[in-house]
């Protein structure tokens, strides 16, 4: 019997239960996900993602895996970088998010070099050394076994490939009091008024606090085999971009 537990926000749940609970959150928010990202971050999430793309080193003809790629905003930028001879694979465990992403990219005329795969980051269904770059933006904190997922990402990278993890992190001390007020008072209210889902956005605030901080995540990446790991604090550490290489 498996009696391991993990956290779902601040709640402790059975290890195998978290994936189902996270799935329920994203089934609920999929249709309003992009709108809420704009509202929650005042549009700044676009700058965070642009910075991540700039650090990706992705070139024409390469193959990129965008995990937790859901609604496709990162993949849309990546597809232009790899060009018609390259490929972007959007991997997401949630079919509702993939459906929204596929519809969005088709509306934008992007279809030839983008594929969609329902996949669990902990056990990626790709051969070793399949990708030049793996990206995961605002998705790692929802993964139950982060160490296993990072090892899976390492496995599917080609030698010389890089991983980019864009995720909420630990803000610098001066920012924290205002950020906590926003996260626990204003964010759930926005979720109720805009997405008609207060509880999912309360989970978002809690899940951010339970996610490893900058140095802890860097160590997890190194333990998974990544080398030359570093990170960039964005917006006072509210978000961090971690980078590591498979040599």
Secondary structure as UniProt FT lines:
FT   STRAND          5..8
FT   TURN            9..10
FT   STRAND          11..14
FT   TURN            15..16
FT   HELIX           17..29
FT   HELIX           30..32
FT   HELIX           33..41
FT   TURN            42..43
FT   HELIX           44..56
FT   TURN            60..61
FT   STRAND          63..67
FT   TURN            70..71
FT   HELIX           73..82
FT   TURN            84..85
FT   STRAND          87..92
FT   HELIX           95..107
FT   TURN            108..109
FT   TURN            112..113
FT   STRAND          114..118
FT   HELIX           121..123
FT   TURN            128..129
FT   STRAND          131..137
FT   HELIX           140..142
FT   HELIX           146..156
FT   STRAND          157..168
FT   HELIX           173..181
FT   HELIX           182..186
FT   HELIX           187..194
FT   HELIX           198..210
FT   HELIX           214..223
FT   TURN            224..225
FT   STRAND          227..234
FT   TURN            235..238
FT   STRAND          239..246
//
